């Protein structure tokens, strides 16, 4: 049976995007969750940061079909730019295609469009 996707027009677009992103639920093994969460607690300053990145790892694992512990192994032991590149690669896989994390070079605009813009 088909469904109708009725959008509640009384909700702001930002609220809808926020709800869609944070209304995420998945059953994960408690042992794996504890391993990933304890690693991030050792790396970050606050428990909230550790929780956010723990959820991000499991969300990336679900979206990509990889194991969360294998993703964690790729992240562990890296520092600086390599860690940033690894996290950006995985986080970009679950983000909107309109925005990318860690992209250092701005996209070059179309020449004909850019030439018509006054500065």
Secondary structure, 3 states (H helix, E strand, C coil): CCCCCCCCCCCCHHHHHHHHHHCCCCCCCHHHHHHHHHHHHHHCCCHHHHHHHHHHHHHHHHHHCCCHHHHHHHHCCCCHHHHHHHHHHHHHCCCCCCCCCCCCCCCCCCHHHHCCCCC
